[in-house]
Amino acid sequence: MSLSLPSSLSVSSPRQLLELPPEESLPLGPLLGDTAVIQGDTALITRPWSPARRPEVDGVRKALQDLGLRIVEMGDENATLDGTDVLFTGREFFVGLSKWTNHRGAEIVADTFRDFAVSTVPVSSPSHLRGLCGMGGPRTVVAGSSEAAQKAVRAMAVLTDHPYASLTLPDDAAADCLFLRPGLPGVPPFLLHRGGGDLPNSQEALQKLSDVTLVPVSCSELEKAGAGLSSLCLVLSTRPHS
């Protein structure tokens, strides 16, 4: 299986892939993972730190509305939030406080998803939280080996009440992976991760994850711009309405 999104935007669920047409006036439009935080049937439309990126949310908002999701807007002009600073573990949310996401943005995540604990994690590098760590399985956090990534994981371990296992990867970029449950009887969960011969040391380390099916994917030219898998798609955990 391969994934190549240089010319389109995608919103995905385990049973459906929706591609949105590119907007030529929005050069960072393919990074739609920053435009929304989705859990269940609720989609929080983010407020990107860069004013130039804020028009990117319009097309995503309409697509999610058409799918029947409940839309929550960020009306506070003091709030900034990029979706790739938000890591959902299946049990709780961690929100990275970074160049792109501030405390007020994290507070709105907590207000929106009140059924889950929401904790903030300082990000001490020019990266989003999900550029440093991600979920490698239902109870496993994967993280890069840099000091920034390890610092984030240590902070998460202090903040959580859940016993996550952890796996350190040689490359931070490899930790930006997508753990997905197909939602079909008898079909095991799988992990989308950077492949195509890229980051070979981390690919070898990922083989230690025995409870998922590993699926290497390629993001083509967008990888050269620093785009991770989490920035190129939105995953719906509920089946969209037809």
C-alpha positions in Angstrom: 0.0 0.0 0.0 1.3 3.4 -0.8 0.1 6.9 -0.1 1.0 9.9 -2.3 -0.7 13.2 -1.7 1.2 15.9 -3.6 -1.8 17.3 -5.4 -4.8 16.6 -3.3 -6.1 16.7 0.2 -7.6 13.7 1.9 -10.0 13.0 4.8 -10.0 9.4 5.7 -12.0 6.9 7.8 -11.4 3.1 8.0 -14.0 2.6 5.3 -13.9 5.7 3.1 -11.3 8.0 1.6 -12.4 11.4 0.5 -10.1 13.6 -1.5 -10.6 17.3 -1.7 -9.4 19.3 -4.7 -6.2 21.4 -4.2 -6.5 25.1 -3.7 -3.8 26.8 -5.7 -3.9 29.9 -3.6 -3.1 27.9 -0.4 0.4 26.4 -0.9 0.3 24.7 2.5 -3.2 23.4 2.0 -2.2 19.7 1.7 -1.2 19.9 5.4 -4.8 19.6 6.4 -3.9 17.7 9.6 -3.4 21.1 11.1 -6.9 22.3 10.4 -9.1 20.1 12.7 -9.1 17.9 15.7 -11.6 15.1 15.4 -12.9 12.6 17.9 -16.1 10.6 17.5 -18.6 12.8 15.7 -17.1 16.1 16.8 -14.6 18.2 14.8 -12.9 21.1 16.4 -11.9 23.5 13.6 -8.5 24.9 14.6 -7.0 28.4 14.4 -3.6 28.1 12.8 -0.8 30.3 14.3 -0.1 31.8 10.8 -2.8 34.1 9.6 -1.9 33.1 6.0 -2.9 29.5 6.8 -6.3 30.3 8.4 -8.3 30.2 5.1 -7.2 26.5 4.8 -9.9 25.6 7.4 -12.8 26.7 5.1 -12.7 23.7 2.7 -12.1 21.2 5.5 -15.0 22.7 7.6 -17.4 22.2 4.7 -16.2 18.7 4.0 -16.7 17.7 7.6 -20.1 19.3 7.8 -21.1 17.4 4.7 -20.1 14.2 6.4 -22.4 15.0 9.3 -19.9 15.8 12.0 -20.7 18.3 14.8 -18.5 21.3 14.1 -17.0 23.4 16.9 -15.3 26.7 16.1 -12.5 28.5 17.9 -13.9 31.9 18.4 -11.2 33.3 20.7 -8.8 35.5 18.7 -6.1 34.9 21.4 -6.1 31.2 20.8 -3.8 29.4 18.3 -3.9 25.7 17.6 -2.4 23.4 14.9 -4.0 19.9 14.8 -0.6 18.2 14.6 0.2 19.5 18.1 -2.6 17.3 19.4 -2.0 13.6 20.1 -5.0 11.4 21.0 -4.0 8.1 22.6 -7.5 6.5 22.6 -7.8 7.4 26.3 -6.7 11.1 26.6 -5.4 14.1 24.7 -1.9 15.6 24.9 -1.6 19.1 23.4 1.9 20.3 22.6 2.6 23.9 23.5 4.7 25.0 20.6 5.4 27.9 18.3 2.0 27.1 16.7 -0.2 26.2 19.7 -0.7 28.2 22.9 -2.4 27.6 26.3 -5.7 29.1 25.2 -5.8 26.7 22.2 -5.2 23.8 24.6 -8.0 25.0 26.9 -10.4 25.0 23.9 -9.5 21.4 23.2 -10.3 20.5 26.8 -13.6 22.4 26.6 -14.6 20.6 23.4 -13.7 17.1 24.4 -14.9 17.1 28.0 -15.1 13.3 28.2 -11.4 13.0 28.1 -8.4 14.2 30.1 -6.4 16.9 28.3 -2.8 17.6 29.3 -0.3 20.1 27.9 3.2 19.1 26.9 5.9 21.7 26.3 7.6 21.2 22.9 11.2 22.4 23.1 12.0 22.2 19.4 10.9 23.8 16.1 8.4 20.9 15.6 4.8 20.0 16.4 4.2 17.4 19.1 3.3 14.8 16.6 6.5 15.4 14.8 8.2 14.0 17.8 6.0 11.2 19.0 2.9 9.2 18.1 0.9 6.1 18.9 2.5 2.9 17.7 -0.4 0.7 19.0 -3.3 0.9 21.4 -1.0 1.3 24.4 2.3 2.1 23.0 3.9 5.6 22.5 6.6 5.8 19.9 9.1 8.7 20.0 12.2 9.9 18.3 15.6 9.8 20.1 16.2 13.5 20.1 16.3 15.3 23.5 13.1 17.2 22.5 11.2 14.0 21.8 12.4 12.3 24.9 11.6 15.3 27.0 8.0 15.3 25.6 7.6 11.6 26.4 8.8 12.0 29.9 6.4 14.9 30.4 3.5 12.7 29.1 4.5 9.9 31.5 4.3 12.2 34.5 0.9 13.6 33.4 -1.0 10.4 32.6 -2.7 7.8 34.8 -2.5 5.2 32.0 0.4 2.7 31.7 1.7 3.2 28.2 4.6 1.2 26.9 7.2 3.2 24.9 9.4 2.6 21.9 12.3 4.9 21.0 13.1 5.2 17.3 16.4 6.5 15.9 14.6 9.2 13.9 12.1 11.7 15.1 10.4 11.8 11.7 9.6 8.1 12.0 7.5 8.7 15.1 5.0 10.7 13.1 3.0 7.6 12.2 -0.8 6.8 12.2 -2.3 4.0 14.3 -5.6 2.9 12.7 -8.3 0.5 13.7 -10.1 -0.9 10.6 -13.4 -1.4 12.5 -14.0 -4.7 10.8 -14.4 -8.0 12.6 -11.2 -10.1 12.7 -9.1 -7.4 11.0 -6.2 -6.3 13.3 -5.1 -2.7 13.7 -2.4 -1.3 11.4 0.3 1.3 11.6 1.0 3.6 8.6 4.7 4.7 8.7 7.2 6.2 6.4 8.6 3.6 4.1 10.1 3.3 0.6 13.5 2.7 2.1 13.4 5.9 4.1 14.7 6.0 7.6 15.9 2.3 7.5 17.1 2.2 11.2 13.7 3.3 12.4 11.9 0.9 10.1 13.9 -1.9 11.7 13.0 -0.7 15.2 9.3 -0.6 14.3 9.4 -4.4 13.8 9.3 -4.7 17.5 5.6 -3.6 17.4 4.0 -7.1 17.4 0.3 -6.1 17.9 -0.1 -4.1 14.6 0.3 -4.7 10.9 3.0 -2.4 9.6 2.1 -0.6 6.4 4.9 1.5 4.9 3.7 4.5 2.8 5.3 7.2 0.8 4.4 10.9 0.9 6.4 11.8 -2.2 7.7 15.3 -2.4 5.9 16.6 0.7 8.3 14.6 2.9 11.1 16.9 1.6 9.2 19.9 3.0 9.1 18.2 6.4 5.5 17.1 6.2 4.7 14.1 8.4 1.9 11.6 7.9 -0.2 13.2 10.6 -0.2 16.5 8.7 -1.5 15.0 5.4 -4.8 13.5 6.5 -7.6 13.6 9.0 -8.8 10.3 10.5 -12.4 9.8 11.4 -13.1 7.4 14.2 -16.8 7.3 13.4 -18.4 6.3 10.1 -19.5 9.4 8.2 -23.1 9.8 7.3 -23.9 9.1 3.6 
